[in-house]
């Protein structure tokens, strides 16, 4: 039971580069989410998806793009990375709207 | 819109002492409430949840929380903490009116248990 896997675990990139963070879940959960975690801000929702081909913005979507062509994958792309996007990114999934979230172990992204 | 406030950013406590981590929420509709724990360099794990029914909810590792609708609170308690409880704790709210089942998180409380 692999659960929810994020890759890479650590990433260093330069300002202006495009970066894609991967998220894969093996439960066939309908809902998937991307959060970023920063000191003093807790977790803030970037984007979420209720099913394949359905995505919607969260609290802080600017500078990010998502897609969900398959139920199990929910990649997050930073089209042109900025230093303010240095953060720890968590992917999460849930079975339905009332279920608890299951989190991946996170990707620590540093933009230099 | 729903929001969550965790009233303490850091809580230091000695081993075997009781602890309470405070959480208040705001919502104009019925809510679902959650507590998550995050150990260093890991993702978040569910401690307990309140969906409906009994207002006293028991979770893993000896934690419990009480839903108080009149005070819009969902405080987390443990009667006797261990060193291994040192972690960051997040309160979160969701609800039937919350499109897409989104969870809104508080800013976290860092629990530090000292010997």
Contacts between the chains, C-beta under 8 A, distances in Angstrom:
chain1	res1	chain2	res2	distance
A	31	B	100	6.7
A	31	B	101	5.4
A	33	B	102	7.3
A	33	B	103	7.7
A	35	B	105	7.7
A	40	B	107	6.7
A	41	B	107	6.6
A	42	B	6	7.9
A	42	B	90	6.5
A	42	B	105	4.8
A	42	B	106	5.7
A	42	B	107	3.9
A	42	B	108	5.0
A	43	B	44	7.8
A	43	B	90	6.8
A	43	B	105	4.2
A	44	B	105	7.8
A	45	B	102	6.0
A	45	B	103	7.8
A	45	B	104	7.6
A	48	B	100	5.1
A	48	B	102	6.0
A	49	B	100	8.0
A	50	B	100	5.0
A	50	B	101	7.5
A	56	B	99	7.4
A	56	B	100	6.0
A	58	B	102	6.9
A	90	B	43	5.9
A	90	B	44	7.2
A	92	B	43	7.9
A	92	B	44	7.8
A	94	B	101	6.3
A	96	B	101	7.0
A	97	B	94	7.7
A	97	B	96	7.8
A	97	B	98	7.8
A	97	B	100	7.1
A	97	B	101	3.3
A	98	B	32	6.5
A	98	B	51	6.4
A	98	B	94	7.8
A	98	B	101	7.0
A	99	B	101	7.6
A	100	B	34	6.1
A	100	B	46	4.6
A	100	B	49	5.6
A	101	B	34	7.8
A	101	B	36	7.8
A	101	B	44	7.4
A	101	B	46	7.4
A	101	B	92	8.0
A	101	B	103	5.8
A	102	B	46	7.9
A	103	B	36	7.9
A	103	B	43	3.4
A	103	B	44	4.6
A	103	B	45	7.4
A	104	B	43	5.4
A	105	B	41	7.7
A	105	B	42	5.9
A	105	B	43	4.8
A	106	B	41	7.8
A	106	B	42	7.6
A	106	B	43	5.7
